[in-house]
C-alpha cells in the first residue's frame, strides 16, 4: 500500500500562483505514473494533469498552458505548478499513483489516492 500526502493548497486571489506537492511512500515511486485530479463542490472529480514514469505529461484542456506537472524521483514527490489561477480552479486537489506507470486521464487507472488539499481562488 502506497501513501500519498498532498500539501501546498491555500487561499489565493485570481491571477496568483500556487505549487502543490504530493509526497509518496515506498521504494518504487520512479515506476509510477502520477496524476492530479480535482473536485469542486457539486462537481464530478476531473482530471487535471499527469506524468508517466517516462516523464511524458498530459493536461486537461482547461489548465493547459497554465499548469505544469513535474516530479522529483529522488524525493518521491510530484508537483503541479499552477499559474494564473481563476475561480474555476477552486477545488480539492487529489494526487494519485498508477502502478503501471502509464496513467493518463482516467481516474480508474490509478491505484492509490491522497486525501486532497484545498485550493480556493477568490476574485
C-alpha positions as CSV (number, residue, x, y, z in Angstrom):
1,X,0.0,0.0,0.0
2,X,1.3,3.4,-1.0
3,X,0.5,6.5,1.0
4,X,0.2,9.9,-0.8
5,X,0.1,13.2,1.1
6,X,-0.7,16.4,-0.7
7,X,0.3,19.8,0.5
8,X,0.6,23.4,-0.7
9,X,-3.1,24.3,-1.0
10,X,-4.5,27.6,0.3
11,X,-6.5,30.7,-0.4
12,X,-5.3,32.9,-3.2
13,X,-6.6,35.7,-5.4
14,X,-7.4,35.2,-9.1
15,X,-4.2,35.6,-11.1
16,X,-2.0,34.2,-8.4
17,X,0.1,31.1,-8.4
18,X,0.4,28.0,-6.2
19,X,2.6,24.9,-6.3
20,X,1.1,21.7,-4.9
21,X,3.2,18.9,-3.7
22,X,2.5,15.2,-3.3
23,X,4.8,13.0,-1.3
24,X,4.7,9.3,-1.7
25,X,5.8,6.4,0.4
26,X,7.6,3.3,-0.9
27,X,10.6,2.5,-2.9
28,X,9.1,2.2,-6.4
29,X,7.9,5.8,-6.9
30,X,10.0,6.2,-10.0
31,X,8.0,3.5,-11.7
32,X,4.6,5.1,-11.1
33,X,2.6,7.3,-13.3
34,X,1.4,10.2,-11.2
35,X,-1.7,12.3,-11.7
36,X,-3.5,15.3,-10.3
37,X,-7.3,15.4,-10.1
38,X,-9.7,17.9,-8.6
39,X,-13.2,18.0,-7.4
40,X,-15.2,21.2,-6.9
41,X,-18.4,21.3,-4.8
42,X,-21.3,19.7,-6.6
43,X,-19.0,18.6,-9.5
44,X,-17.5,15.3,-10.6
45,X,-13.9,14.6,-10.0
46,X,-11.9,15.6,-13.0
47,X,-8.5,15.0,-14.5
48,X,-6.0,17.9,-14.2
49,X,-2.6,16.7,-15.2
50,X,-0.4,13.6,-15.2
51,X,3.1,12.5,-15.7
52,X,4.2,9.0,-16.7
53,X,7.2,7.0,-15.4
54,X,8.9,8.1,-18.6
55,X,8.1,11.8,-17.9
56,X,5.5,12.2,-20.6
57,X,3.0,14.8,-19.5
58,X,-0.7,15.3,-20.2
59,X,-3.0,18.1,-19.3
60,X,-6.7,18.9,-19.3
61,X,-7.7,21.5,-21.8
62,X,-8.8,23.8,-19.0
63,X,-5.4,24.0,-17.5
64,X,-3.0,23.5,-20.5
65,X,-0.6,26.5,-20.7
66,X,-1.2,27.5,-17.0
67,X,-0.3,24.3,-15.1
68,X,2.9,22.3,-15.2
69,X,3.3,18.9,-13.6
70,X,6.8,17.6,-12.7
71,X,8.4,15.0,-10.5
72,X,11.4,14.5,-8.4
73,X,12.0,10.8,-8.0
74,X,14.8,11.4,-5.5
75,X,12.3,13.0,-3.2
76,X,9.4,10.7,-4.1
77,X,7.4,13.8,-4.9
78,X,5.2,15.0,-7.7
79,X,4.3,18.7,-8.1
80,X,1.9,20.8,-10.0
81,X,2.7,24.4,-10.6
82,X,-0.5,26.4,-11.1
83,X,-0.3,29.8,-12.6
84,X,-2.9,32.5,-13.5
85,X,-5.4,30.8,-11.2
86,X,-9.1,31.6,-11.7
87,X,-12.1,31.0,-9.5
88,X,-12.9,28.0,-11.8
89,X,-9.8,26.3,-10.3
90,X,-11.3,26.3,-6.8
91,X,-11.4,22.6,-5.8
92,X,-9.9,19.9,-3.6
93,X,-6.9,18.7,-5.4
94,X,-6.0,15.0,-5.2
95,X,-2.8,13.2,-6.0
96,X,-2.9,9.7,-7.5
97,X,-0.4,7.0,-8.4
98,X,-0.6,4.4,-11.2
99,X,1.5,1.3,-10.5
100,X,1.8,0.5,-14.2
101,X,3.4,3.9,-14.9
102,X,1.1,4.9,-17.8
103,X,-1.8,6.6,-16.0
104,X,-3.4,9.3,-18.1
105,X,-6.8,11.0,-17.8
106,X,-8.9,8.2,-16.4
107,X,-9.3,8.0,-12.6
108,X,-9.8,4.3,-12.8
109,X,-6.3,3.8,-14.0
110,X,-4.9,4.9,-10.6
111,X,-4.3,2.6,-7.7
112,X,-3.6,5.0,-4.8
113,X,-5.0,8.3,-3.8
114,X,-4.2,11.0,-1.4
115,X,-6.6,12.8,0.9
116,X,-6.6,16.0,-1.0
117,X,-5.6,19.6,-0.4
118,X,-8.0,22.6,-0.7
119,X,-7.3,25.3,-3.3
120,X,-9.6,28.3,-3.1
121,X,-9.3,31.2,-5.6
122,X,-11.1,34.4,-4.9
123,X,-12.0,37.0,-7.4
